[in-house]
Amino acid sequence: MRLYDEGISVRKSVVTILREVLLNQPSHAQYTELCVSLLQKLSDVREEDTVKDIIRATFQCIWFTPPTESTIQSFSSIVEKNRGINVHYVVLLWSYDLYGAYASMKCI
């Protein structure tokens, strides 16, 4: 994935694209895996602050912005109910990754 490219502009572009996917397609098949990838990038001490700022803003929008009327109409109520479950699994999988156990687990 280009998330680990040497060029800062490439990484910014990838993070911005992933942000749009996560914000506009909450039922995406790899939603949780994308969240975990962004969290891993956020925890990288060598990463530029501008990239980290985009990632932080993404999670703030995903987890703390109330759904709009159009969002509620566009997506089924099941997707909105699963937002809290997604937060739990993303943090759980990310914490496993920090201790080296994630590689043996499948994403939920």
C-alpha atoms as an extended CHARMM CRD file, in Angstrom:
* protein
*
       108  EXT
         1         1  MET       CA              0.0000000000        0.0000000000        0.0000000000  PROA      1               0.0000000000
         2         2  ARG       CA              1.2320000000        3.4890000000       -0.7880000000  PROA      2               0.0000000000
         3         3  LEU       CA              0.5590000000        4.4990000000        2.8070000000  PROA      3               0.0000000000
         4         4  TYR       CA              4.2300000000        3.7290000000        3.4440000000  PROA      4               0.0000000000
         5         5  ASP       CA              5.6310000000        5.5060000000        0.3810000000  PROA      5               0.0000000000
         6         6  GLU       CA              8.7310000000        7.6890000000        0.8770000000  PROA      6               0.0000000000
         7         7  GLY       CA              7.0570000000       10.7720000000       -0.5700000000  PROA      7               0.0000000000
         8         8  ILE       CA              5.0520000000       12.8920000000        1.8490000000  PROA      8               0.0000000000
         9         9  SER       CA              2.6920000000       14.0590000000       -0.9000000000  PROA      9               0.0000000000
        10        10  VAL       CA              1.9080000000       10.4550000000       -1.8380000000  PROA      10              0.0000000000
        11        11  ARG       CA              1.1780000000        9.5330000000        1.7940000000  PROA      11              0.0000000000
        12        12  LYS       CA             -1.0470000000       12.6040000000        2.1910000000  PROA      12              0.0000000000
        13        13  SER       CA             -2.9620000000       11.6700000000       -0.9430000000  PROA      13              0.0000000000
        14        14  VAL       CA             -3.4400000000        8.0880000000        0.2070000000  PROA      14              0.0000000000
        15        15  VAL       CA             -4.6270000000        9.1900000000        3.6460000000  PROA      15              0.0000000000
        16        16  THR       CA             -7.0590000000       11.6440000000        2.0460000000  PROA      16              0.0000000000
        17        17  ILE       CA             -8.4420000000        8.9340000000       -0.2490000000  PROA      17              0.0000000000
        18        18  LEU       CA             -8.8220000000        6.5200000000        2.6670000000  PROA      18              0.0000000000
        19        19  ARG       CA            -10.5650000000        9.2910000000        4.6260000000  PROA      19              0.0000000000
        20        20  GLU       CA            -13.1170000000        9.7050000000        1.8380000000  PROA      20              0.0000000000
        21        21  VAL       CA            -13.6910000000        5.9600000000        1.6470000000  PROA      21              0.0000000000
        22        22  LEU       CA            -14.1940000000        5.6730000000        5.3990000000  PROA      22              0.0000000000
        23        23  LEU       CA            -16.4930000000        8.6830000000        5.6350000000  PROA      23              0.0000000000
        24        24  ASN       CA            -18.6050000000        7.8710000000        2.5910000000  PROA      24              0.0000000000
        25        25  GLN       CA            -18.6660000000        4.0670000000        2.5610000000  PROA      25              0.0000000000
        26        26  PRO       CA            -19.1510000000        2.7860000000        6.1150000000  PROA      26              0.0000000000
        27        27  SER       CA            -20.2240000000       -0.6070000000        4.7810000000  PROA      27              0.0000000000
        28        28  HSD       CA            -16.9650000000       -1.0720000000        2.8270000000  PROA      28              0.0000000000
        29        29  ALA       CA            -15.7150000000       -4.6720000000        3.0350000000  PROA      29              0.0000000000
        30        30  GLN       CA            -12.3350000000       -3.6010000000        4.4410000000  PROA      30              0.0000000000
        31        31  TYR       CA            -13.5440000000       -0.7600000000        6.6560000000  PROA      31              0.0000000000
        32        32  THR       CA            -11.9940000000       -2.0760000000        9.8670000000  PROA      32              0.0000000000
        33        33  GLU       CA             -8.7080000000       -2.9770000000        8.1780000000  PROA      33              0.0000000000
        34        34  LEU       CA             -8.4480000000        0.5450000000        6.7440000000  PROA      34              0.0000000000
        35        35  CYS       CA             -9.0380000000        2.0120000000       10.1970000000  PROA      35              0.0000000000
        36        36  VAL       CA             -6.3300000000       -0.1930000000       11.6770000000  PROA      36              0.0000000000
        37        37  SER       CA             -3.8870000000        0.8310000000        8.9250000000  PROA      37              0.0000000000
        38        38  LEU       CA             -4.5120000000        4.5000000000        9.6540000000  PROA      38              0.0000000000
        39        39  LEU       CA             -4.0780000000        3.9670000000       13.3920000000  PROA      39              0.0000000000
        40        40  GLN       CA             -0.7820000000        2.2090000000       12.7630000000  PROA      40              0.0000000000
        41        41  LYS       CA              0.3540000000        5.1640000000       10.6840000000  PROA      41              0.0000000000
        42        42  LEU       CA             -0.7730000000        7.5380000000       13.4130000000  PROA      42              0.0000000000
        43        43  SER       CA              1.3880000000        5.7380000000       15.9660000000  PROA      43              0.0000000000
        44        44  ASP       CA              4.5010000000        5.9330000000       13.7460000000  PROA      44              0.0000000000
        45        45  VAL       CA              6.8450000000        8.4110000000       15.4680000000  PROA      45              0.0000000000
        46        46  ARG       CA              8.6170000000        9.1320000000       12.1690000000  PROA      46              0.0000000000
        47        47  GLU       CA              5.4490000000       10.2190000000       10.3720000000  PROA      47              0.0000000000
        48        48  GLU       CA              4.9210000000       13.8790000000        9.4630000000  PROA      48              0.0000000000
        49        49  ASP       CA              2.5290000000       15.8570000000       11.6420000000  PROA      49              0.0000000000
        50        50  THR       CA              0.4640000000       16.9150000000        8.6320000000  PROA      50              0.0000000000
        51        51  VAL       CA             -0.3440000000       13.2900000000        7.8060000000  PROA      51              0.0000000000
        52        52  LYS       CA             -1.1630000000       12.5910000000       11.4530000000  PROA      52              0.0000000000
        53        53  ASP       CA             -3.4680000000       15.6210000000       11.5300000000  PROA      53              0.0000000000
        54        54  ILE       CA             -5.4750000000       14.2540000000        8.5950000000  PROA      54              0.0000000000
        55        55  ILE       CA             -5.7510000000       10.8690000000       10.3080000000  PROA      55              0.0000000000
        56        56  ARG       CA             -6.8670000000       12.4300000000       13.6160000000  PROA      56              0.0000000000
        57        57  ALA       CA             -9.4870000000       14.5100000000       11.8190000000  PROA      57              0.0000000000
        58        58  THR       CA            -10.7190000000       11.3860000000       10.0420000000  PROA      58              0.0000000000
        59        59  PHE       CA            -11.3190000000        9.4880000000       13.2710000000  PROA      59              0.0000000000
        60        60  GLN       CA            -12.8900000000       12.5130000000       14.8820000000  PROA      60              0.0000000000
        61        61  CYS       CA            -15.4020000000       12.6410000000       12.0190000000  PROA      61              0.0000000000
        62        62  ILE       CA            -16.0210000000        8.8970000000       12.0300000000  PROA      62              0.0000000000
        63        63  TRP       CA            -16.4760000000        8.4310000000       15.7400000000  PROA      63              0.0000000000
        64        64  PHE       CA            -17.7180000000       11.7280000000       17.1450000000  PROA      64              0.0000000000
        65        65  THR       CA            -19.7800000000       13.4510000000       14.4720000000  PROA      65              0.0000000000
        66        66  PRO       CA            -23.4910000000       12.7370000000       14.8300000000  PROA      66              0.0000000000
        67        67  PRO       CA            -25.0230000000       11.2810000000       11.6880000000  PROA      67              0.0000000000
        68        68  THR       CA            -26.8780000000       13.7520000000        9.5020000000  PROA      68              0.0000000000
        69        69  GLU       CA            -30.4060000000       13.2140000000        8.2290000000  PROA      69              0.0000000000
        70        70  SER       CA            -29.0540000000       12.3970000000        4.7660000000  PROA      70              0.0000000000
        71        71  THR       CA            -26.6310000000        9.8630000000        6.2620000000  PROA      71              0.0000000000
        72        72  ILE       CA            -29.4320000000        8.1860000000        8.1380000000  PROA      72              0.0000000000
        73        73  GLN       CA            -31.5020000000        7.9840000000        4.9700000000  PROA      73              0.0000000000
        74        74  SER       CA            -28.6000000000        6.8450000000        2.8010000000  PROA      74              0.0000000000
        75        75  PHE       CA            -27.3890000000        4.0310000000        5.0170000000  PROA      75              0.0000000000
        76        76  SER       CA            -29.3680000000        1.4070000000        6.7760000000  PROA      76              0.0000000000
        77        77  SER       CA            -29.8590000000        1.7060000000       10.5140000000  PROA      77              0.0000000000
        78        78  ILE       CA            -27.6830000000       -1.3840000000       10.9220000000  PROA      78              0.0000000000
        79        79  VAL       CA            -24.6170000000        0.4700000000        9.6520000000  PROA      79              0.0000000000
        80        80  GLU       CA            -25.1820000000        3.3400000000       12.0890000000  PROA      80              0.0000000000
        81        81  LYS       CA            -25.6900000000        0.9080000000       14.9730000000  PROA      81              0.0000000000
        82        82  ASN       CA            -22.4140000000       -0.8090000000       14.0640000000  PROA      82              0.0000000000
        83        83  ARG       CA            -20.3900000000        2.4150000000       14.4480000000  PROA      83              0.0000000000
        84        84  GLY       CA            -19.7540000000        1.6570000000       18.1350000000  PROA      84              0.0000000000
        85        85  ILE       CA            -18.8890000000       -1.9410000000       17.3760000000  PROA      85              0.0000000000
        86        86  ASN       CA            -16.3780000000       -0.7650000000       14.7680000000  PROA      86              0.0000000000
        87        87  VAL       CA            -14.6730000000        1.4940000000       17.3320000000  PROA      87              0.0000000000
        88        88  HSD       CA            -14.3220000000       -1.4770000000       19.6650000000  PROA      88              0.0000000000
        89        89  TYR       CA            -12.8530000000       -3.8050000000       17.0130000000  PROA      89              0.0000000000
        90        90  VAL       CA            -10.4840000000       -1.2070000000       15.5900000000  PROA      90              0.0000000000
        91        91  VAL       CA             -9.0310000000       -0.4480000000       19.0240000000  PROA      91              0.0000000000
        92        92  LEU       CA             -8.9090000000       -4.1410000000       19.8960000000  PROA      92              0.0000000000
        93        93  LEU       CA             -7.1010000000       -5.0730000000       16.6820000000  PROA      93              0.0000000000
        94        94  TRP       CA             -4.7530000000       -2.1150000000       16.9570000000  PROA      94              0.0000000000
        95        95  SER       CA             -3.8420000000       -3.0340000000       20.5370000000  PROA      95              0.0000000000
        96        96  TYR       CA             -3.0690000000       -6.5820000000       19.4000000000  PROA      96              0.0000000000
        97        97  ASP       CA             -0.8260000000       -5.1600000000       16.7000000000  PROA      97              0.0000000000
        98        98  LEU       CA              1.1280000000       -3.1440000000       19.2630000000  PROA      98              0.0000000000
        99        99  TYR       CA              2.0550000000       -6.3490000000       21.0560000000  PROA      99              0.0000000000
       100       100  GLY       CA              2.7950000000       -8.3960000000       17.9530000000  PROA      100             0.0000000000
       101       101  ALA       CA             -0.2680000000      -10.6440000000       18.1040000000  PROA      101             0.0000000000
       102       102  TYR       CA             -2.2430000000       -9.0740000000       15.2530000000  PROA      102             0.0000000000
       103       103  ALA       CA             -0.4500000000      -11.0220000000       12.5420000000  PROA      103             0.0000000000
       104       104  SER       CA             -2.0340000000      -14.2480000000       13.7780000000  PROA      104             0.0000000000
       105       105  MET       CA             -5.5560000000      -12.7870000000       13.9220000000  PROA      105             0.0000000000
       106       106  LYS       CA             -8.0860000000      -12.2980000000       11.1430000000  PROA      106             0.0000000000
       107       107  CYS       CA             -9.8740000000       -8.9650000000       10.9300000000  PROA      107             0.0000000000
       108       108  ILE       CA            -13.4410000000       -9.1640000000       12.0810000000  PROA      108             0.0000000000
